[in-house]
Amino acid sequence: MENVLTGKSPNQKLLVLIRLEKWLVEIQPSLRKFPKPYRFTIAQKIENISMDCVFYVLRANLDKPQRAQHILEASIRVESLRLLMRVAAELKLVSVSHLEMYSEKLDEISRMLSGWAHATKKAG
C-alpha cells in the first residue's frame, strides 16, 4: 500500500519525516551558538520539542487508529517551535535572516502535517 504523503511503500521514509530530520540537522549550529544561560533552556527546549515532533510523526505513520491525534500533537509542537524561534530572535540568539529561513522550513512542515491531517480525515 502506498503512503498518502510520498506515494511510496511504507518502508520508504515519509517526506515530512525527511523535512523534520533536515530541520534537526540545520538548527544545530544555531543552537550551539546560544550563550550558556540559554543553551540549557531555550536551545534544549527547541531540540526536545523537535525530537517530540519526529516521534509523533513516526507514531502517526505506524498507529493508524490514532493517526489524527498524533498528527495534531506534531502540529502543536511545530507551533511551539515557531514561538520559541521568535523568542530566540527577540533575544538576539538567532538573526532575523535565520529566523526567516527557519520559519519557512517550519511553514513547510506545518503544511505537510495539515495536508496529512486532511487526507486522514477524508479517509477515515
Backbone torsions as a table, in degrees:
resi	resn	phi	psi	omega
1	MET	NA	139.5	-177.8
2	GLU	-84.8	151.3	177.7
3	ASN	-80.3	141.1	-178.1
4	VAL	-61.6	-37.0	-174.1
5	LEU	-85.6	-33.8	-173.2
6	THR	-109.9	-19.7	-174.8
7	GLY	73.1	15.0	-176.9
8	LYS	-115.1	170.7	-179.6
9	SER	-67.0	159.0	-177.9
10	PRO	-60.1	-20.1	-179.7
11	ASN	-75.5	-18.1	178.9
12	GLN	-91.7	152.6	-173.3
13	LYS	-68.9	145.7	172.6
14	LEU	-68.7	141.8	178.7
15	LEU	-60.9	-40.5	179.6
16	VAL	-65.0	-34.1	177.7
17	LEU	-67.8	-39.2	176.8
18	ILE	-62.1	-42.8	178.9
19	ARG	-64.2	-39.1	178.2
20	LEU	-66.4	-39.5	176.8
21	GLU	-61.8	-43.4	177.6
22	LYS	-62.0	-43.0	177.9
23	TRP	-55.7	-48.3	-178.9
24	LEU	-60.0	-41.1	-179.9
25	VAL	-70.6	-44.4	-175.1
26	GLU	-71.7	-27.2	-178.1
27	ILE	-80.6	-21.4	-174.9
28	GLN	-56.1	-47.7	-180.0
29	PRO	-58.2	-39.5	178.6
30	SER	-66.3	-42.8	-178.6
31	LEU	-64.3	-36.4	179.8
32	ARG	-67.4	-22.9	-179.0
33	LYS	-86.8	-7.1	178.6
34	PHE	-60.9	140.0	174.2
35	PRO	-58.6	151.9	-173.5
36	LYS	-49.3	-44.6	-179.2
37	PRO	-59.7	-28.1	-178.6
38	TYR	-95.6	-17.9	-177.5
39	ARG	-64.8	-33.8	-177.2
40	PHE	-99.6	8.0	175.3
41	THR	-121.0	-82.8	-175.4
42	ILE	-65.3	-47.8	-178.2
43	ALA	-61.2	-44.5	179.6
44	GLN	-63.7	-39.4	178.7
45	LYS	-63.8	-43.5	178.4
46	ILE	-60.0	-45.0	-179.9
47	GLU	-64.4	-45.4	-179.1
48	ASN	-64.4	-44.2	-179.8
49	ILE	-66.2	-37.5	176.7
50	SER	-60.9	-44.1	178.4
51	MET	-65.5	-39.8	176.5
52	ASP	-58.9	-40.9	179.6
53	CYS	-61.2	-43.7	177.0
54	VAL	-59.3	-46.0	-178.0
55	PHE	-63.7	-38.8	178.4
56	TYR	-67.7	-35.6	176.3
57	VAL	-65.9	-42.5	176.9
58	LEU	-61.1	-43.7	178.5
59	ARG	-62.7	-42.5	-179.9
60	ALA	-61.1	-37.7	-179.4
61	ASN	-69.3	-32.0	-174.5
62	LEU	-97.3	-26.9	-173.7
63	ASP	-110.0	80.5	-174.5
64	LYS	-57.6	-42.1	-180.0
65	PRO	-61.0	-30.0	-178.9
66	GLN	-107.2	13.8	-174.5
67	ARG	-54.1	-48.9	-176.8
68	ALA	-59.3	-41.3	-180.0
69	GLN	-65.7	-42.3	179.6
70	HIS	-66.2	-38.0	177.2
71	ILE	-64.7	-41.5	177.2
72	LEU	-60.2	-44.8	179.2
73	GLU	-61.5	-41.6	177.6
74	ALA	-63.3	-42.0	179.9
75	SER	-63.3	-40.6	177.5
76	ILE	-60.4	-40.4	-180.0
77	ARG	-69.1	-34.9	175.8
78	VAL	-63.1	-42.3	177.5
79	GLU	-63.6	-37.4	176.5
80	SER	-63.4	-39.9	177.7
81	LEU	-63.7	-40.2	177.1
82	ARG	-57.8	-46.8	-179.8
83	LEU	-61.5	-47.8	-179.4
84	LEU	-63.4	-35.9	178.2
85	MET	-68.4	-36.8	176.4
86	ARG	-65.6	-41.5	177.3
87	VAL	-61.8	-44.3	178.7
88	ALA	-59.8	-38.6	178.5
89	ALA	-68.7	-41.1	178.0
90	GLU	-61.0	-35.6	179.3
91	LEU	-84.0	3.5	-179.7
92	LYS	63.3	30.9	177.1
93	LEU	-86.2	-25.6	172.1
94	VAL	-131.5	148.7	-179.6
95	SER	-74.5	163.0	177.7
96	VAL	-61.6	-39.7	179.9
97	SER	-64.9	-38.8	176.2
98	HIS	-67.3	-40.1	178.2
99	LEU	-59.5	-44.1	178.8
100	GLU	-61.6	-44.3	-179.8
101	MET	-63.7	-46.1	-179.5
102	TYR	-66.8	-36.7	178.5
103	SER	-63.3	-40.1	177.3
104	GLU	-61.8	-41.6	179.5
105	LYS	-65.5	-42.3	178.3
106	LEU	-67.4	-35.9	176.0
107	ASP	-60.1	-44.4	-179.9
108	GLU	-62.8	-44.6	179.0
109	ILE	-62.7	-42.5	179.5
110	SER	-61.8	-43.6	178.0
111	ARG	-62.1	-40.8	179.1
112	MET	-63.3	-43.8	179.0
113	LEU	-64.8	-40.4	178.4
114	SER	-63.0	-42.9	177.6
115	GLY	-62.9	-40.6	178.9
116	TRP	-65.4	-42.7	178.7
117	ALA	-61.7	-42.9	179.4
118	HIS	-63.5	-44.5	179.0
119	ALA	-64.1	-36.6	179.0
120	THR	-66.9	-41.5	179.7
121	LYS	-64.3	-41.8	179.1
122	LYS	-65.6	-38.8	-177.3
123	ALA	-75.2	-27.1	-174.1
124	GLY	-83.5	NA	NA
